[in-house]
Amino acid sequence: MPDLSALDVIVDSWRQTFHLCPPHGLINDPNGLIFWQGAYHVFYQWNPSGCDHQNKHWAHVRSTDLLHWEWLPFALAPDRPYDAQGCYSGCAMDVDGQLFLMYTGNVRDAVGGRSSYQCLARSRDGVRFEKLGPVIDGAPEGYTGHFRDPKVWREGQAWYAVIGAQRDDLAGTVVLAKSADLVAWQLIGELIEPAPFSYMVECPDLFRLDERAVLICCQQTAEVCADGIRRADTAGYLVGEVDLAAARLAHTGFRPLDRGFDFYAPQTLLDASGRRLLIGWMGLPTQPETPTVASGWTHCLTMPRELTLKDGRLLQRPLRELARLRGEVIRMPDTALQAGATVSLPQVPGGVWELDVLIDAPAGADCADCADWVLHLFDSSEQSLRLVCEGSHGRLALIRNCPAAGQFDERKDCEIDTAVTRVQVFVDRSSVEIFVNDGAEVFTTRCYPASEPMPPRWVTTHPLRLRDLCLWPLQPQPR
């Protein structure tokens, strides 16, 4: 947790312990992720004066281990004509030992019209930032004011940026730009063709992983259906080959990054050892107010995840440093479960814990590769959360009932083409992050238990065997 002793930090039983959340007010997109001069820096969108999406600042924390965070003065405030209605998302760059930020300044006129400016700020000490003003002055010809969220990197002697954009025809895309000095920018073209029903693509992040190009971005779609307009905000990725000179990404299609209810606006960084790490916002642009608004704060960031590629798919694994937060392990003996069996796992007091288990279906069983089971998590008299493996139908689902958050029997699911053999779960007071098959699928969600939940339990429909099952209480330790 960040050191917030000098700030007005709200005390709440739902406040996270090892996730970044605001001392008060609203947090959303992580920004400016960078490893710079021996420390990790994370900035994020922050409204310090309320829990609505207004007055966006850049809050700032840093860490040497990704576990313990030091709160620094906010880096950016909406105090100039070019960012008066918000310092929106962007990135950080090391430029000859100085820390630069590039962000979107948001401006609204009296009737709600939007203008956007891509702006620079600079710091010599990594704490105090000087605004340098816009370097892309408004949206380029052919695009609306929805032109934002620059992510910049250096390649050879040039700087490149991907920027989320909306065409004048109201279709969403990602624009590639190039600069020699971060000040004068040339738009090269659009990396991707608009997807069906997509009216905006935001928070783009282009990088190379295992010699492939990966574009992470968030598609906003609106589809007219029989029951009205169905809107979706989906963070996902495309893998392929990029031609920077032609501004083209040849890819295999858009795939969601996370299958849960609360995941958006991820950004990555490269650490000193060459790992590609990702942090996302545990929220969505449109959703009911969280119950913590009544206490004066809302939302949090995900824990950091390590990214790798396997067979063209992006795997997200829990940050390995999180193992340092483990208390004394609780091991359960390997257990063979018959169809219809239920096994309860030990209760971990405090509501902050990790589960890791391997799953085998018995050899020769009719459903050897498609066991059906339910893992009940966070169940109490007020709510329920369960991971459901419908292996016989090739589906995996997360089902949530949380009336306190205005969520009733919601279901998020995905297709699975292999057996589920490993499940890792991280629970932190009001959140659950589930990693399936070493991060081939991930489910991220918020939950708000009003009382002590029941111990987790497994219920089977087909025979299976649980092995190497371990539970750990997680307790962030002082430095």
TORZASE-464978 format. One line per field, with one value per residue (C-alpha): x, y, z; residue in three letters; residue number from 1. Coordinates in steps of 0.05 Angstrom, whole numbers, plus 5000, padded with zeros to 4 digits. Layout:
x	[X|...]
y	[Y|...]
z	[Z|...]
res	[ala|...]
n	[NUM|...]
//
This chain:
x	[5000|5023|5047|4988|5001|5002|4937|4864|4857|4787|4781|4734|4727|4725|4790|4843|4908|4955|4921|4930|4869|4859|4863|4796|4757|4757|4813|4810|4861|4933|4980|5054|5078|5153|5215|5259|5323|5315|5241|5174|5129|5054|5010|4934|4872|4847|4789|4811|4746|4692|4673|4649|4689|4708|4769|4819|4889|4949|4964|5034|5064|5131|5160|5224|5189|5119|5091|5103|5086|5107|5056|5085|5054|5004|5040|4988|4926|4874|4897|4913|4869|4890|4872|4819|4769|4818|4888|4869|4910|4980|5049|5119|5186|5259|5292|5366|5355|5294|5223|5174|5099|5054|4980|4914|4888|4812|4772|4696|4659|4595|4550|4591|4634|4701|4771|4834|4907|4967|5012|5082|5107|5178|5212|5285|5275|5215|5172|5159|5133|5135|5081|5109|5042|5009|5051|4991|4944|4874|4849|4878|4834|4788|4779|4732|4752|4756|4831|4869|4912|4981|5030|5100|5163|5231|5254|5320|5328|5253|5196|5130|5062|4996|4935|4862|4817|4747|4739|4692|4647|4644|4685|4740|4812|4885|4930|5005|5048|5123|5170|5245|5240|5173|5151|5137|5093|5075|5014|5032|4964|4916|4942|4876|4810|4749|4713|4637|4597|4661|4653|4719|4784|4821|4881|4925|4992|5038|5099|5139|5138|5176|5188|5114|5076|5022|4970|4930|4870|4799|4742|4678|4619|4546|4500|4427|4387|4314|4316|4354|4427|4475|4540|4604|4672|4723|4798|4833|4893|4915|4978|5013|5066|5072|5099|5113|5131|5063|5024|4995|4986|4972|4938|4897|4837|4816|4813|4790|4844|4799|4733|4710|4663|4713|4773|4792|4845|4907|4977|5044|5116|5183|5221|5296|5299|5260|5193|5131|5084|5011|4966|4893|4836|4787|4727|4689|4669|4595|4572|4531|4564|4605|4582|4646|4622|4582|4649|4680|4724|4715|4753|4824|4877|4892|4954|5012|5014|5071|5057|5082|5061|5044|5017|4996|4957|4975|4983|4976|5009|5008|5069|5119|5138|5069|5094|5131|5063|5046|5036|5041|5016|4954|4961|4905|4917|4905|4831|4792|4721|4664|4606|4562|4614|4628|4693|4701|4768|4796|4771|4825|4808|4815|4788|4857|4884|4911|4891|4930|4906|4917|4858|4858|4800|4808|4840|4789|4730|4675|4691|4765|4779|4716|4700|4642|4650|4635|4683|4643|4679|4659|4591|4551|4479|4485|4520|4552|4609|4625|4670|4633|4668|4619|4673|4623|4599|4667|4652|4679|4637|4639|4571|4561|4503|4520|4458|4500|4532|4468|4490|4442|4460|4507|4546|4611|4637|4684|4697|4752|4785|4827|4814|4821|4882|4903|4865|4898|4854|4874|4823|4832|4773|4731|4762|4776|4827|4825|4879|4862|4914|4973|4937|4907|4842|4833|4771|4774|4716|4697|4655|4630|4616|4575|4593|4645|4637|4632|4695|4707|4681|4685|4623|4632|4587|4639|4694|4759|4821|4847|4921|4976|4921|4951|4920|4959|4937|4965|4992|5031|5091|5126|5193]
y	[5000|5071|5113|5159|5180|5254|5250|5246|5171|5143|5082|5029|4954|4946|4983|4942|4920|4902|4939|5013|5053|5127|5158|5189|5206|5168|5129|5104|5093|5077|5124|5135|5066|5066|5038|5100|5109|5047|5054|5037|5098|5092|5151|5146|5186|5216|5261|5284|5322|5271|5202|5224|5227|5301|5342|5290|5297|5252|5221|5192|5134|5098|5033|4993|4925|4934|4916|4976|5044|5114|5170|5230|5297|5295|5305|5341|5383|5411|5483|5507|5528|5465|5416|5455|5398|5343|5316|5252|5189|5184|5156|5168|5169|5173|5227|5235|5221|5266|5240|5265|5256|5259|5264|5288|5355|5354|5418|5427|5487|5517|5469|5407|5404|5370|5390|5349|5368|5321|5355|5347|5356|5347|5330|5329|5296|5251|5288|5359|5368|5428|5432|5446|5453|5420|5386|5362|5422|5394|5334|5325|5333|5275|5261|5285|5312|5240|5237|5217|5172|5175|5117|5134|5093|5102|5060|5075|5151|5165|5170|5136|5143|5106|5148|5128|5162|5170|5186|5239|5182|5161|5097|5081|5067|5075|5127|5120|5183|5196|5250|5264|5307|5294|5364|5361|5302|5272|5227|5165|5131|5083|5017|4980|4982|5000|4940|4931|4977|5008|5083|5093|5058|5085|5070|5038|5008|4978|4936|4876|4811|4749|4783|4794|4859|4865|4921|4929|4975|4986|4980|5019|4992|5009|4960|4973|4913|4896|4919|4984|5003|4953|4985|4948|4972|4917|4917|4869|4856|4840|4800|4803|4840|4915|4959|5026|5060|5042|5045|4976|4919|4852|4814|4753|4789|4823|4781|4804|4810|4795|4758|4789|4846|4900|4910|4967|5016|4972|4998|4962|4977|4942|4930|4928|4853|4856|4833|4864|4881|4903|4941|4956|4995|4952|4988|5006|5073|5058|5019|5031|5069|5024|5018|5053|5119|5128|5128|5178|5135|5088|5039|5012|4984|4911|4878|4877|4819|4790|4781|4726|4699|4627|4602|4673|4683|4732|4699|4741|4712|4740|4782|4734|4785|4776|4712|4756|4775|4704|4683|4612|4563|4521|4456|4408|4335|4314|4298|4254|4279|4237|4266|4308|4316|4380|4398|4461|4496|4526|4595|4649|4705|4777|4770|4774|4709|4669|4600|4556|4488|4437|4398|4328|4290|4215|4177|4141|4180|4197|4270|4264|4330|4367|4361|4403|4437|4501|4539|4581|4645|4703|4672|4703|4716|4782|4759|4703|4695|4630|4605|4553|4504|4476|4433|4387|4449|4481|4542|4576|4628|4676|4689|4746|4766|4829|4871|4921|4941|4936|4872|4813|4745|4773|4724|4732|4672|4648|4587|4539|4490|4452|4425|4471|4445|4502|4557|4614|4663|4728|4758|4827|4851|4876|4844|4777|4762|4692|4663|4600|4554|4600|4662|4636|4666|4717|4740|4806|4831|4872|4843|4877|4828|4859|4801|4746|4703|4628|4587|4573|4506|4461|4426|4374|4346|4298|4263|4300|4305|4367|4366|4412|4456|4513|4573|4632|4692|4754|4810|4868|4876|4941|4954]
z	[5000|4989|5047|5056|5128|5109|5070|5088|5080|5086|5131|5103|5114|5038|5028|4992|5025|4967|4910|4894|4912|4924|4993|4977|4914|4849|4814|4743|4687|4706|4669|4659|4681|4679|4713|4721|4760|4802|4820|4790|4779|4772|4757|4754|4739|4804|4824|4893|4906|4890|4864|4796|4731|4737|4756|4733|4762|4755|4823|4832|4872|4867|4892|4889|4895|4866|4935|4979|4951|4970|4957|4921|4906|4848|4782|4741|4756|4707|4713|4642|4584|4546|4602|4641|4643|4659|4651|4615|4603|4575|4587|4614|4579|4601|4559|4574|4648|4655|4665|4612|4612|4551|4566|4536|4558|4557|4544|4541|4515|4543|4505|4519|4457|4467|4446|4460|4463|4469|4519|4550|4621|4647|4713|4731|4799|4785|4835|4811|4740|4694|4640|4570|4535|4475|4421|4381|4382|4376|4336|4266|4205|4196|4271|4326|4394|4418|4404|4466|4509|4476|4490|4467|4457|4424|4366|4332|4327|4327|4377|4360|4392|4387|4401|4409|4359|4331|4258|4233|4211|4285|4277|4327|4308|4331|4300|4294|4298|4294|4320|4324|4387|4421|4399|4324|4307|4240|4234|4193|4190|4223|4251|4250|4212|4255|4284|4273|4319|4348|4358|4396|4412|4472|4517|4462|4479|4425|4443|4420|4458|4435|4368|4356|4357|4410|4410|4474|4468|4492|4443|4458|4418|4412|4377|4363|4388|4396|4469|4454|4446|4475|4496|4513|4537|4526|4539|4492|4448|4377|4360|4293|4253|4250|4194|4226|4161|4132|4198|4189|4239|4207|4263|4280|4311|4375|4438|4507|4560|4619|4625|4691|4708|4726|4681|4635|4611|4622|4610|4608|4624|4613|4678|4688|4677|4612|4637|4606|4664|4661|4709|4695|4725|4765|4738|4675|4643|4652|4713|4777|4834|4879|4952|4975|4945|5010|5047|4998|4953|4894|4850|4851|4805|4791|4819|4769|4720|4679|4605|4559|4491|4477|4410|4393|4458|4513|4581|4644|4706|4777|4793|4823|4878|4908|4939|4990|5019|5037|5109|5134|5082|5093|5054|5039|5022|4950|4946|4897|4890|4864|4823|4868|4922|4961|4995|5038|5041|5105|5124|5120|5168|5147|5076|5043|5015|4956|4930|4883|4861|4806|4778|4747|4717|4727|4670|4627|4653|4603|4613|4624|4589|4607|4681|4708|4775|4814|4859|4908|4929|4973|4990|5046|5063|5023|4960|4921|4871|4837|4782|4741|4695|4644|4612|4578|4541|4532|4575|4637|4673|4731|4763|4812|4855|4895|4912|4951|4884|4844|4810|4807|4779|4727|4684|4646|4608|4554|4512|4533|4486|4537|4606|4665|4701|4747|4784|4822|4862|4897|4944|4975|5017|4959|4897|4866|4810|4781|4736|4698|4666|4681|4657|4593|4619|4675|4712|4751|4793|4853|4910|4974|5031|5087|5134|5139|5077|5083|5069|4996|4972|4911|4884|4829|4775|4747|4785|4792|4836|4870|4884|4910|4940|4980|5015|5042|5082|5048|5092|5064|5110|5129|5095]
res	[met|pro|asp|leu|ser|ala|leu|asp|val|ile|val|asp|ser|trp|arg|gln|thr|phe|his|leu|cys|pro|pro|his|gly|leu|ile|asn|asp|pro|asn|gly|leu|ile|phe|trp|gln|gly|ala|tyr|his|val|phe|tyr|gln|trp|asn|pro|ser|gly|cys|asp|his|gln|asn|lys|his|trp|ala|his|val|arg|ser|thr|asp|leu|leu|his|trp|glu|trp|leu|pro|phe|ala|leu|ala|pro|asp|arg|pro|tyr|asp|ala|gln|gly|cys|tyr|ser|gly|cys|ala|met|asp|val|asp|gly|gln|leu|phe|leu|met|tyr|thr|gly|asn|val|arg|asp|ala|val|gly|gly|arg|ser|ser|tyr|gln|cys|leu|ala|arg|ser|arg|asp|gly|val|arg|phe|glu|lys|leu|gly|pro|val|ile|asp|gly|ala|pro|glu|gly|tyr|thr|gly|his|phe|arg|asp|pro|lys|val|trp|arg|glu|gly|gln|ala|trp|tyr|ala|val|ile|gly|ala|gln|arg|asp|asp|leu|ala|gly|thr|val|val|leu|ala|lys|ser|ala|asp|leu|val|ala|trp|gln|leu|ile|gly|glu|leu|ile|glu|pro|ala|pro|phe|ser|tyr|met|val|glu|cys|pro|asp|leu|phe|arg|leu|asp|glu|arg|ala|val|leu|ile|cys|cys|gln|gln|thr|ala|glu|val|cys|ala|asp|gly|ile|arg|arg|ala|asp|thr|ala|gly|tyr|leu|val|gly|glu|val|asp|leu|ala|ala|ala|arg|leu|ala|his|thr|gly|phe|arg|pro|leu|asp|arg|gly|phe|asp|phe|tyr|ala|pro|gln|thr|leu|leu|asp|ala|ser|gly|arg|arg|leu|leu|ile|gly|trp|met|gly|leu|pro|thr|gln|pro|glu|thr|pro|thr|val|ala|ser|gly|trp|thr|his|cys|leu|thr|met|pro|arg|glu|leu|thr|leu|lys|asp|gly|arg|leu|leu|gln|arg|pro|leu|arg|glu|leu|ala|arg|leu|arg|gly|glu|val|ile|arg|met|pro|asp|thr|ala|leu|gln|ala|gly|ala|thr|val|ser|leu|pro|gln|val|pro|gly|gly|val|trp|glu|leu|asp|val|leu|ile|asp|ala|pro|ala|gly|ala|asp|cys|ala|asp|cys|ala|asp|trp|val|leu|his|leu|phe|asp|ser|ser|glu|gln|ser|leu|arg|leu|val|cys|glu|gly|ser|his|gly|arg|leu|ala|leu|ile|arg|asn|cys|pro|ala|ala|gly|gln|phe|asp|glu|arg|lys|asp|cys|glu|ile|asp|thr|ala|val|thr|arg|val|gln|val|phe|val|asp|arg|ser|ser|val|glu|ile|phe|val|asn|asp|gly|ala|glu|val|phe|thr|thr|arg|cys|tyr|pro|ala|ser|glu|pro|met|pro|pro|arg|trp|val|thr|thr|his|pro|leu|arg|leu|arg|asp|leu|cys|leu|trp|pro|leu|gln|pro|gln|pro|arg]
n	[1|2|3|4|5|6|7|8|9|10|11|12|13|14|15|16|17|18|19|20|21|22|23|24|25|26|27|28|29|30|31|32|33|34|35|36|37|38|39|40|41|42|43|44|45|46|47|48|49|50|51|52|53|54|55|56|57|58|59|60|61|62|63|64|65|66|67|68|69|70|71|72|73|74|75|76|77|78|79|80|81|82|83|84|85|86|87|88|89|90|91|92|93|94|95|96|97|98|99|100|101|102|103|104|105|106|107|108|109|110|111|112|113|114|115|116|117|118|119|120|121|122|123|124|125|126|127|128|129|130|131|132|133|134|135|136|137|138|139|140|141|142|143|144|145|146|147|148|149|150|151|152|153|154|155|156|157|158|159|160|161|162|163|164|165|166|167|168|169|170|171|172|173|174|175|176|177|178|179|180|181|182|183|184|185|186|187|188|189|190|191|192|193|194|195|196|197|198|199|200|201|202|203|204|205|206|207|208|209|210|211|212|213|214|215|216|217|218|219|220|221|222|223|224|225|226|227|228|229|230|231|232|233|234|235|236|237|238|239|240|241|242|243|244|245|246|247|248|249|250|251|252|253|254|255|256|257|258|259|260|261|262|263|264|265|266|267|268|269|270|271|272|273|274|275|276|277|278|279|280|281|282|283|284|285|286|287|288|289|290|291|292|293|294|295|296|297|298|299|300|301|302|303|304|305|306|307|308|309|310|311|312|313|314|315|316|317|318|319|320|321|322|323|324|325|326|327|328|329|330|331|332|333|334|335|336|337|338|339|340|341|342|343|344|345|346|347|348|349|350|351|352|353|354|355|356|357|358|359|360|361|362|363|364|365|366|367|368|369|370|371|372|373|374|375|376|377|378|379|380|381|382|383|384|385|386|387|388|389|390|391|392|393|394|395|396|397|398|399|400|401|402|403|404|405|406|407|408|409|410|411|412|413|414|415|416|417|418|419|420|421|422|423|424|425|426|427|428|429|430|431|432|433|434|435|436|437|438|439|440|441|442|443|444|445|446|447|448|449|450|451|452|453|454|455|456|457|458|459|460|461|462|463|464|465|466|467|468|469|470|471|472|473|474|475|476|477|478|479]
//
